[in-house]
């Protein structure tokens, strides 16, 4: 009898230590939980094809490539952001970047094994239409990992907008004080997110909410102040490297580096946060795992 061996796809299980290593320069505590959620929900077989929609600057693509050899596609609408993604991840193998619209994805039906939709739906007017396009390009049984900002967010995450919403039923959505509302059409309740996903045709497999404890004004500090400073090139090299999301194995600075000290303080506030807070508790993010029904 002939000895016939079957090569099985290599599956990667990313442990907590690896995630902590990849996010050790991260000042956004909610982003750490988003990373953990996506790596728990997306299967990283070598032969898997995964779409990050929209990929932004390529942070998730970079992390997935660091731990897995699966095939990756990043889609982004804004051309200046695509150029930044190219600078960060364009050199990586088995990875393609596309400039396109979520309402008209340039891929055939049943193409992808999984799709990442992290902090995207709140930016688009027709979230159900966008989700239907994602459903179309997913293979039957394929998974979508969704994260969105929670309408019931903690006061200290964005005290300015929380105060404006409570007292005046308004918010700031543009500029350095925009906070959690920055360039967003809406924030989500768990019911609103679930309704949109079901209406688009997905099955809902899991839901979670995370990041309750936070340093005061952290959204404004990280994205209103820190991000523009980092991208402007005005930070000293040692501080810029300590804040770099893209380099996992570079020395991130000594103990007295101001960025390292700041991250340690933020980690102290994050220590009580869990991956799924009790229902009704204020959190920065909601997350949902959906699956395309089998035919």
MORAZI-V805458 format. One record per backbone hydrogen bond with DSSP energy under -1.0 kcal/mol. CO is the residue of the C=O (numbers start at 1). NH is the residue of the N-H. If there is no record, write none. Layout:
BEGIN
{{CO NH} {CO NH}}
END
This chain:
BEGIN
{{10 46} {15 19} {16 20} {17 21} {18 22} {19 23} {23 26} {28 32} {29 33} {30 34} {31 35} {32 36} {33 37} {34 38} {35 39} {36 40} {37 41} {38 42} {45 48} {48 71} {49 113} {49 114} {50 73} {51 116} {52 75} {55 58} {58 62} {59 63} {60 64} {61 65} {62 66} {63 67} {64 68} {71 50} {72 96} {73 52} {74 98} {75 55} {78 82} {79 83} {80 84} {81 85} {82 86} {83 87} {84 88} {85 89} {86 90} {89 92} {94 72} {96 74} {98 76} {101 104} {105 107} {112 139} {113 143} {114 51} {115 145} {116 53} {117 147} {120 123} {121 124} {122 185} {122 186} {126 130} {127 131} {128 132} {129 133} {130 134} {131 135} {132 136} {133 137} {136 110} {137 111} {137 112} {139 142} {142 292} {143 115} {144 290} {145 117} {146 288} {147 119} {148 286} {149 188} {151 153} {152 283} {156 217} {157 219} {158 162} {159 163} {160 164} {161 165} {162 166} {163 167} {164 168} {164 170} {173 183} {175 178} {178 181} {179 182} {181 184} {188 151} {189 193} {190 194} {191 195} {192 196} {193 197} {194 198} {195 199} {196 200} {197 202} {198 201} {203 291} {206 289} {208 287} {209 277} {210 285} {211 284} {215 218} {217 221} {218 222} {219 223} {220 225} {221 226} {222 227} {225 229} {226 230} {227 231} {228 232} {229 234} {236 240} {237 241} {238 242} {254 257} {257 261} {258 262} {259 263} {260 264} {261 265} {262 266} {263 267} {264 268} {265 269} {266 270} {270 273} {278 281} {284 150} {285 210} {286 148} {287 208} {288 146} {289 205} {289 206} {290 144} {291 203} {292 141}}
END
